[in-house]
Amino acid sequence: MNAISLDATDCRILTVLQQEGRISNLDLAERISLSPSACLRRLRLLEEQGVIDRYRACLNREVLGFELEAFVQVSMRNDQENWHERFALALRDWPEVAAAYVVTGESHYLLRVLAHNLKHYSDFVLERLYKAPGVMDIRSNIVLRTLKEDAGVPVALVPNGTPGTSAAKDVV
């Protein structure tokens, strides 16, 4: 799928929205130097084109009691029938799994797991993850400190329609 072409104004809108998802249209329009009606028109077009996938709140996991975060590599036995489908189905029922990816390399999956504490994490691994059909090996990496976490897309790197250029210089 080819990336959509955005102009500098679109990139400014997206940059502000990724930082402040609850900003009013009036404040957004003022911030990017557009009239409110033009800003709303552009915003609706970005939504219709699928550039803006959804709106959501970013929650503070520690305030909510999730003190442990781990990245878990899971390797599967390939000799079992439908091993991928069965594992994918099982992990949908595990609320501790905040994200799951099929990856290249030594393992088949990379999971981002949140738990209240080490006991909660240990119970999850021993009682559910290890017992999932086809699981052969699990390697955990406990997060000690987060240095950078940005769930957004680097809008400054999005091509702006002119070959060989990006919108980086025009983003607020």
Biotite code that builds the C-alpha atoms (Angstrom):
import biotite.structure as struc

atoms = struc.array([
    struc.Atom([0.000, 0.000, 0.000], chain_id="A", res_id=1, res_name="MET", atom_name="CA", element="C"),
    struc.Atom([1.366, 3.395, -0.970], chain_id="A", res_id=2, res_name="ASN", atom_name="CA", element="C"),
    struc.Atom([1.584, 6.153, 1.608], chain_id="A", res_id=3, res_name="ALA", atom_name="CA", element="C"),
    struc.Atom([-0.879, 8.975, 1.171], chain_id="A", res_id=4, res_name="ILE", atom_name="CA", element="C"),
    struc.Atom([0.489, 12.363, 0.131], chain_id="A", res_id=5, res_name="SER", atom_name="CA", element="C"),
    struc.Atom([-0.006, 15.067, 2.746], chain_id="A", res_id=6, res_name="LEU", atom_name="CA", element="C"),
    struc.Atom([0.773, 18.754, 2.592], chain_id="A", res_id=7, res_name="ASP", atom_name="CA", element="C"),
    struc.Atom([2.397, 20.777, 5.372], chain_id="A", res_id=8, res_name="ALA", atom_name="CA", element="C"),
    struc.Atom([-0.976, 21.837, 6.814], chain_id="A", res_id=9, res_name="THR", atom_name="CA", element="C"),
    struc.Atom([-2.155, 18.224, 7.043], chain_id="A", res_id=10, res_name="ASP", atom_name="CA", element="C"),
    struc.Atom([1.081, 17.338, 8.825], chain_id="A", res_id=11, res_name="CYS", atom_name="CA", element="C"),
    struc.Atom([0.617, 20.214, 11.291], chain_id="A", res_id=12, res_name="ARG", atom_name="CA", element="C"),
    struc.Atom([-2.919, 19.009, 12.036], chain_id="A", res_id=13, res_name="ILE", atom_name="CA", element="C"),
    struc.Atom([-1.715, 15.437, 12.621], chain_id="A", res_id=14, res_name="LEU", atom_name="CA", element="C"),
    struc.Atom([1.220, 16.517, 14.783], chain_id="A", res_id=15, res_name="THR", atom_name="CA", element="C"),
    struc.Atom([-1.001, 18.603, 17.071], chain_id="A", res_id=16, res_name="VAL", atom_name="CA", element="C"),
    struc.Atom([-3.670, 15.880, 17.272], chain_id="A", res_id=17, res_name="LEU", atom_name="CA", element="C"),
    struc.Atom([-1.120, 13.226, 18.260], chain_id="A", res_id=18, res_name="GLN", atom_name="CA", element="C"),
    struc.Atom([-0.002, 15.448, 21.132], chain_id="A", res_id=19, res_name="GLN", atom_name="CA", element="C"),
    struc.Atom([-3.414, 16.795, 22.136], chain_id="A", res_id=20, res_name="GLU", atom_name="CA", element="C"),
    struc.Atom([-6.207, 14.504, 20.974], chain_id="A", res_id=21, res_name="GLY", atom_name="CA", element="C"),
    struc.Atom([-8.905, 16.420, 22.865], chain_id="A", res_id=22, res_name="ARG", atom_name="CA", element="C"),
    struc.Atom([-8.114, 19.820, 21.367], chain_id="A", res_id=23, res_name="ILE", atom_name="CA", element="C"),
    struc.Atom([-11.195, 21.615, 20.103], chain_id="A", res_id=24, res_name="SER", atom_name="CA", element="C"),
    struc.Atom([-11.510, 22.378, 16.406], chain_id="A", res_id=25, res_name="ASN", atom_name="CA", element="C"),
    struc.Atom([-11.418, 26.108, 17.217], chain_id="A", res_id=26, res_name="LEU", atom_name="CA", element="C"),
    struc.Atom([-8.122, 25.762, 19.127], chain_id="A", res_id=27, res_name="ASP", atom_name="CA", element="C"),
    struc.Atom([-6.677, 23.451, 16.478], chain_id="A", res_id=28, res_name="LEU", atom_name="CA", element="C"),
    struc.Atom([-7.585, 25.890, 13.707], chain_id="A", res_id=29, res_name="ALA", atom_name="CA", element="C"),
    struc.Atom([-5.967, 28.740, 15.599], chain_id="A", res_id=30, res_name="GLU", atom_name="CA", element="C"),
    struc.Atom([-2.842, 26.683, 16.321], chain_id="A", res_id=31, res_name="ARG", atom_name="CA", element="C"),
    struc.Atom([-2.273, 25.844, 12.652], chain_id="A", res_id=32, res_name="ILE", atom_name="CA", element="C"),
    struc.Atom([-3.460, 29.206, 11.255], chain_id="A", res_id=33, res_name="SER", atom_name="CA", element="C"),
    struc.Atom([-6.610, 28.048, 9.450], chain_id="A", res_id=34, res_name="LEU", atom_name="CA", element="C"),
    struc.Atom([-10.226, 29.074, 9.674], chain_id="A", res_id=35, res_name="SER", atom_name="CA", element="C"),
    struc.Atom([-12.296, 26.686, 11.833], chain_id="A", res_id=36, res_name="PRO", atom_name="CA", element="C"),
    struc.Atom([-14.370, 25.574, 8.824], chain_id="A", res_id=37, res_name="SER", atom_name="CA", element="C"),
    struc.Atom([-11.274, 24.841, 6.682], chain_id="A", res_id=38, res_name="ALA", atom_name="CA", element="C"),
    struc.Atom([-9.665, 23.017, 9.596], chain_id="A", res_id=39, res_name="CYS", atom_name="CA", element="C"),
    struc.Atom([-12.761, 20.873, 10.161], chain_id="A", res_id=40, res_name="LEU", atom_name="CA", element="C"),
    struc.Atom([-12.981, 20.086, 6.430], chain_id="A", res_id=41, res_name="ARG", atom_name="CA", element="C"),
    struc.Atom([-9.355, 18.918, 6.380], chain_id="A", res_id=42, res_name="ARG", atom_name="CA", element="C"),
    struc.Atom([-9.834, 16.939, 9.585], chain_id="A", res_id=43, res_name="LEU", atom_name="CA", element="C"),
    struc.Atom([-12.893, 15.114, 8.200], chain_id="A", res_id=44, res_name="ARG", atom_name="CA", element="C"),
    struc.Atom([-11.004, 14.338, 4.965], chain_id="A", res_id=45, res_name="LEU", atom_name="CA", element="C"),
    struc.Atom([-8.085, 12.884, 6.956], chain_id="A", res_id=46, res_name="LEU", atom_name="CA", element="C"),
    struc.Atom([-10.583, 10.710, 8.839], chain_id="A", res_id=47, res_name="GLU", atom_name="CA", element="C"),
    struc.Atom([-12.341, 9.596, 5.628], chain_id="A", res_id=48, res_name="GLU", atom_name="CA", element="C"),
    struc.Atom([-9.011, 8.723, 3.995], chain_id="A", res_id=49, res_name="GLN", atom_name="CA", element="C"),
    struc.Atom([-8.135, 6.554, 6.992], chain_id="A", res_id=50, res_name="GLY", atom_name="CA", element="C"),
    struc.Atom([-5.127, 8.664, 7.963], chain_id="A", res_id=51, res_name="VAL", atom_name="CA", element="C"),
    struc.Atom([-6.749, 9.200, 11.363], chain_id="A", res_id=52, res_name="ILE", atom_name="CA", element="C"),
    struc.Atom([-7.654, 5.684, 12.426], chain_id="A", res_id=53, res_name="ASP", atom_name="CA", element="C"),
    struc.Atom([-9.245, 6.442, 15.814], chain_id="A", res_id=54, res_name="ARG", atom_name="CA", element="C"),
    struc.Atom([-9.074, 8.661, 18.860], chain_id="A", res_id=55, res_name="TYR", atom_name="CA", element="C"),
    struc.Atom([-8.039, 7.327, 22.254], chain_id="A", res_id=56, res_name="ARG", atom_name="CA", element="C"),
    struc.Atom([-6.792, 8.298, 25.681], chain_id="A", res_id=57, res_name="ALA", atom_name="CA", element="C"),
    struc.Atom([-3.298, 7.408, 26.879], chain_id="A", res_id=58, res_name="CYS", atom_name="CA", element="C"),
    struc.Atom([-3.553, 5.948, 30.372], chain_id="A", res_id=59, res_name="LEU", atom_name="CA", element="C"),
    struc.Atom([-0.837, 5.981, 33.012], chain_id="A", res_id=60, res_name="ASN", atom_name="CA", element="C"),
    struc.Atom([-0.252, 2.276, 33.665], chain_id="A", res_id=61, res_name="ARG", atom_name="CA", element="C"),
    struc.Atom([1.593, 2.853, 36.944], chain_id="A", res_id=62, res_name="GLU", atom_name="CA", element="C"),
    struc.Atom([-1.199, 4.993, 38.416], chain_id="A", res_id=63, res_name="VAL", atom_name="CA", element="C"),
    struc.Atom([-3.549, 2.128, 37.530], chain_id="A", res_id=64, res_name="LEU", atom_name="CA", element="C"),
    struc.Atom([-1.353, -0.362, 39.374], chain_id="A", res_id=65, res_name="GLY", atom_name="CA", element="C"),
    struc.Atom([0.565, -1.988, 36.518], chain_id="A", res_id=66, res_name="PHE", atom_name="CA", element="C"),
    struc.Atom([4.110, -1.777, 37.858], chain_id="A", res_id=67, res_name="GLU", atom_name="CA", element="C"),
    struc.Atom([5.644, -4.408, 35.602], chain_id="A", res_id=68, res_name="LEU", atom_name="CA", element="C"),
    struc.Atom([6.082, -4.237, 31.842], chain_id="A", res_id=69, res_name="GLU", atom_name="CA", element="C"),
    struc.Atom([7.790, -6.984, 29.872], chain_id="A", res_id=70, res_name="ALA", atom_name="CA", element="C"),
    struc.Atom([8.571, -7.780, 26.266], chain_id="A", res_id=71, res_name="PHE", atom_name="CA", element="C"),
    struc.Atom([8.197, -11.499, 25.774], chain_id="A", res_id=72, res_name="VAL", atom_name="CA", element="C"),
    struc.Atom([9.541, -13.526, 22.864], chain_id="A", res_id=73, res_name="GLN", atom_name="CA", element="C"),
    struc.Atom([7.530, -16.668, 22.218], chain_id="A", res_id=74, res_name="VAL", atom_name="CA", element="C"),
    struc.Atom([8.735, -19.540, 20.043], chain_id="A", res_id=75, res_name="SER", atom_name="CA", element="C"),
    struc.Atom([6.308, -22.182, 18.845], chain_id="A", res_id=76, res_name="MET", atom_name="CA", element="C"),
    struc.Atom([6.463, -25.830, 17.847], chain_id="A", res_id=77, res_name="ARG", atom_name="CA", element="C"),
    struc.Atom([5.878, -25.945, 14.104], chain_id="A", res_id=78, res_name="ASN", atom_name="CA", element="C"),
    struc.Atom([4.836, -29.607, 14.118], chain_id="A", res_id=79, res_name="ASP", atom_name="CA", element="C"),
    struc.Atom([1.372, -28.945, 15.522], chain_id="A", res_id=80, res_name="GLN", atom_name="CA", element="C"),
    struc.Atom([-1.498, -28.294, 13.166], chain_id="A", res_id=81, res_name="GLU", atom_name="CA", element="C"),
    struc.Atom([-2.864, -24.716, 13.129], chain_id="A", res_id=82, res_name="ASN", atom_name="CA", element="C"),
    struc.Atom([-0.307, -23.610, 15.728], chain_id="A", res_id=83, res_name="TRP", atom_name="CA", element="C"),
    struc.Atom([-0.448, -19.967, 14.648], chain_id="A", res_id=84, res_name="HIS", atom_name="CA", element="C"),
    struc.Atom([-4.244, -19.717, 14.587], chain_id="A", res_id=85, res_name="GLU", atom_name="CA", element="C"),
    struc.Atom([-4.579, -21.459, 17.950], chain_id="A", res_id=86, res_name="ARG", atom_name="CA", element="C"),
    struc.Atom([-2.027, -19.176, 19.622], chain_id="A", res_id=87, res_name="PHE", atom_name="CA", element="C"),
    struc.Atom([-3.504, -16.021, 18.078], chain_id="A", res_id=88, res_name="ALA", atom_name="CA", element="C"),
    struc.Atom([-6.928, -17.039, 19.346], chain_id="A", res_id=89, res_name="LEU", atom_name="CA", element="C"),
    struc.Atom([-5.641, -17.781, 22.865], chain_id="A", res_id=90, res_name="ALA", atom_name="CA", element="C"),
    struc.Atom([-3.803, -14.483, 23.292], chain_id="A", res_id=91, res_name="LEU", atom_name="CA", element="C"),
    struc.Atom([-6.929, -12.462, 22.529], chain_id="A", res_id=92, res_name="ARG", atom_name="CA", element="C"),
    struc.Atom([-8.317, -13.646, 25.878], chain_id="A", res_id=93, res_name="ASP", atom_name="CA", element="C"),
    struc.Atom([-5.297, -12.512, 27.897], chain_id="A", res_id=94, res_name="TRP", atom_name="CA", element="C"),
    struc.Atom([-5.830, -8.951, 29.159], chain_id="A", res_id=95, res_name="PRO", atom_name="CA", element="C"),
    struc.Atom([-2.185, -8.779, 30.276], chain_id="A", res_id=96, res_name="GLU", atom_name="CA", element="C"),
    struc.Atom([-1.094, -8.764, 26.624], chain_id="A", res_id=97, res_name="VAL", atom_name="CA", element="C"),
    struc.Atom([-1.166, -5.095, 25.622], chain_id="A", res_id=98, res_name="ALA", atom_name="CA", element="C"),
    struc.Atom([0.288, -5.757, 22.153], chain_id="A", res_id=99, res_name="ALA", atom_name="CA", element="C"),
    struc.Atom([1.262, -8.802, 20.107], chain_id="A", res_id=100, res_name="ALA", atom_name="CA", element="C"),
    struc.Atom([3.340, -9.020, 16.946], chain_id="A", res_id=101, res_name="TYR", atom_name="CA", element="C"),
    struc.Atom([4.380, -11.748, 14.530], chain_id="A", res_id=102, res_name="VAL", atom_name="CA", element="C"),
    struc.Atom([8.119, -11.168, 14.065], chain_id="A", res_id=103, res_name="VAL", atom_name="CA", element="C"),
    struc.Atom([11.148, -12.400, 12.192], chain_id="A", res_id=104, res_name="THR", atom_name="CA", element="C"),
    struc.Atom([14.184, -13.778, 13.968], chain_id="A", res_id=105, res_name="GLY", atom_name="CA", element="C"),
    struc.Atom([14.617, -16.518, 16.534], chain_id="A", res_id=106, res_name="GLU", atom_name="CA", element="C"),
    struc.Atom([11.071, -16.324, 17.917], chain_id="A", res_id=107, res_name="SER", atom_name="CA", element="C"),
    struc.Atom([7.663, -16.266, 16.280], chain_id="A", res_id=108, res_name="HIS", atom_name="CA", element="C"),
    struc.Atom([5.955, -13.630, 18.423], chain_id="A", res_id=109, res_name="TYR", atom_name="CA", element="C"),
    struc.Atom([6.805, -10.581, 20.476], chain_id="A", res_id=110, res_name="LEU", atom_name="CA", element="C"),
    struc.Atom([4.329, -9.693, 23.216], chain_id="A", res_id=111, res_name="LEU", atom_name="CA", element="C"),
    struc.Atom([4.142, -6.564, 25.336], chain_id="A", res_id=112, res_name="ARG", atom_name="CA", element="C"),
    struc.Atom([2.807, -7.691, 28.693], chain_id="A", res_id=113, res_name="VAL", atom_name="CA", element="C"),
    struc.Atom([1.595, -5.530, 31.590], chain_id="A", res_id=114, res_name="LEU", atom_name="CA", element="C"),
    struc.Atom([1.212, -6.931, 35.100], chain_id="A", res_id=115, res_name="ALA", atom_name="CA", element="C"),
    struc.Atom([0.581, -5.538, 38.556], chain_id="A", res_id=116, res_name="HIS", atom_name="CA", element="C"),
    struc.Atom([3.779, -7.046, 39.954], chain_id="A", res_id=117, res_name="ASN", atom_name="CA", element="C"),
    struc.Atom([6.211, -9.923, 39.539], chain_id="A", res_id=118, res_name="LEU", atom_name="CA", element="C"),
    struc.Atom([3.810, -12.458, 41.054], chain_id="A", res_id=119, res_name="LYS", atom_name="CA", element="C"),
    struc.Atom([1.050, -11.449, 38.640], chain_id="A", res_id=120, res_name="HIS", atom_name="CA", element="C"),
    struc.Atom([3.499, -11.717, 35.732], chain_id="A", res_id=121, res_name="TYR", atom_name="CA", element="C"),
    struc.Atom([4.821, -15.075, 36.934], chain_id="A", res_id=122, res_name="SER", atom_name="CA", element="C"),
    struc.Atom([1.275, -16.441, 37.288], chain_id="A", res_id=123, res_name="ASP", atom_name="CA", element="C"),
    struc.Atom([0.443, -15.267, 33.772], chain_id="A", res_id=124, res_name="PHE", atom_name="CA", element="C"),
    struc.Atom([3.519, -16.939, 32.275], chain_id="A", res_id=125, res_name="VAL", atom_name="CA", element="C"),
    struc.Atom([3.213, -20.203, 34.187], chain_id="A", res_id=126, res_name="LEU", atom_name="CA", element="C"),
    struc.Atom([-0.562, -20.656, 34.175], chain_id="A", res_id=127, res_name="GLU", atom_name="CA", element="C"),
    struc.Atom([-1.510, -19.334, 30.759], chain_id="A", res_id=128, res_name="ARG", atom_name="CA", element="C"),
    struc.Atom([1.366, -18.572, 28.409], chain_id="A", res_id=129, res_name="LEU", atom_name="CA", element="C"),
    struc.Atom([3.339, -21.793, 28.975], chain_id="A", res_id=130, res_name="TYR", atom_name="CA", element="C"),
    struc.Atom([0.127, -23.805, 28.771], chain_id="A", res_id=131, res_name="LYS", atom_name="CA", element="C"),
    struc.Atom([-0.919, -22.335, 25.417], chain_id="A", res_id=132, res_name="ALA", atom_name="CA", element="C"),
    struc.Atom([-0.986, -24.910, 22.608], chain_id="A", res_id=133, res_name="PRO", atom_name="CA", element="C"),
    struc.Atom([2.319, -25.201, 20.770], chain_id="A", res_id=134, res_name="GLY", atom_name="CA", element="C"),
    struc.Atom([4.428, -22.915, 22.974], chain_id="A", res_id=135, res_name="VAL", atom_name="CA", element="C"),
    struc.Atom([7.994, -24.209, 23.005], chain_id="A", res_id=136, res_name="MET", atom_name="CA", element="C"),
    struc.Atom([10.096, -21.382, 24.470], chain_id="A", res_id=137, res_name="ASP", atom_name="CA", element="C"),
    struc.Atom([9.504, -18.081, 26.257], chain_id="A", res_id=138, res_name="ILE", atom_name="CA", element="C"),
    struc.Atom([12.109, -15.375, 26.804], chain_id="A", res_id=139, res_name="ARG", atom_name="CA", element="C"),
    struc.Atom([11.199, -12.377, 28.925], chain_id="A", res_id=140, res_name="SER", atom_name="CA", element="C"),
    struc.Atom([12.747, -8.942, 28.973], chain_id="A", res_id=141, res_name="ASN", atom_name="CA", element="C"),
    struc.Atom([11.532, -6.945, 31.971], chain_id="A", res_id=142, res_name="ILE", atom_name="CA", element="C"),
    struc.Atom([11.503, -3.186, 31.368], chain_id="A", res_id=143, res_name="VAL", atom_name="CA", element="C"),
    struc.Atom([13.653, -1.423, 33.954], chain_id="A", res_id=144, res_name="LEU", atom_name="CA", element="C"),
    struc.Atom([13.143, 2.106, 32.637], chain_id="A", res_id=145, res_name="ARG", atom_name="CA", element="C"),
    struc.Atom([11.438, 3.570, 29.593], chain_id="A", res_id=146, res_name="THR", atom_name="CA", element="C"),
    struc.Atom([13.680, 5.998, 27.733], chain_id="A", res_id=147, res_name="LEU", atom_name="CA", element="C"),
    struc.Atom([11.273, 6.876, 24.940], chain_id="A", res_id=148, res_name="LYS", atom_name="CA", element="C"),
    struc.Atom([7.676, 5.930, 24.343], chain_id="A", res_id=149, res_name="GLU", atom_name="CA", element="C"),
    struc.Atom([5.662, 7.570, 21.635], chain_id="A", res_id=150, res_name="ASP", atom_name="CA", element="C"),
    struc.Atom([2.710, 5.679, 20.249], chain_id="A", res_id=151, res_name="ALA", atom_name="CA", element="C"),
    struc.Atom([2.358, 8.182, 17.421], chain_id="A", res_id=152, res_name="GLY", atom_name="CA", element="C"),
    struc.Atom([3.582, 8.107, 13.858], chain_id="A", res_id=153, res_name="VAL", atom_name="CA", element="C"),
    struc.Atom([6.583, 10.327, 12.967], chain_id="A", res_id=154, res_name="PRO", atom_name="CA", element="C"),
    struc.Atom([4.587, 12.783, 10.859], chain_id="A", res_id=155, res_name="VAL", atom_name="CA", element="C"),
    struc.Atom([7.740, 14.807, 10.178], chain_id="A", res_id=156, res_name="ALA", atom_name="CA", element="C"),
    struc.Atom([8.958, 11.914, 7.994], chain_id="A", res_id=157, res_name="LEU", atom_name="CA", element="C"),
    struc.Atom([5.795, 11.652, 5.859], chain_id="A", res_id=158, res_name="VAL", atom_name="CA", element="C"),
    struc.Atom([6.417, 12.586, 2.197], chain_id="A", res_id=159, res_name="PRO", atom_name="CA", element="C"),
    struc.Atom([4.556, 15.744, 1.223], chain_id="A", res_id=160, res_name="ASN", atom_name="CA", element="C"),
    struc.Atom([3.956, 15.157, -2.459], chain_id="A", res_id=161, res_name="GLY", atom_name="CA", element="C"),
    struc.Atom([7.256, 16.526, -3.774], chain_id="A", res_id=162, res_name="THR", atom_name="CA", element="C"),
    struc.Atom([9.737, 13.705, -4.522], chain_id="A", res_id=163, res_name="PRO", atom_name="CA", element="C"),
    struc.Atom([12.748, 13.739, -2.232], chain_id="A", res_id=164, res_name="GLY", atom_name="CA", element="C"),
    struc.Atom([11.231, 16.035, 0.389], chain_id="A", res_id=165, res_name="THR", atom_name="CA", element="C"),
    struc.Atom([9.373, 15.611, 3.625], chain_id="A", res_id=166, res_name="SER", atom_name="CA", element="C"),
    struc.Atom([7.072, 17.791, 5.640], chain_id="A", res_id=167, res_name="ALA", atom_name="CA", element="C"),
    struc.Atom([9.527, 17.966, 8.533], chain_id="A", res_id=168, res_name="ALA", atom_name="CA", element="C"),
    struc.Atom([10.468, 21.600, 7.992], chain_id="A", res_id=169, res_name="LYS", atom_name="CA", element="C"),
    struc.Atom([6.821, 22.678, 7.995], chain_id="A", res_id=170, res_name="ASP", atom_name="CA", element="C"),
    struc.Atom([5.585, 20.792, 11.071], chain_id="A", res_id=171, res_name="VAL", atom_name="CA", element="C"),
    struc.Atom([4.779, 22.797, 14.197], chain_id="A", res_id=172, res_name="VAL", atom_name="CA", element="C"),
])
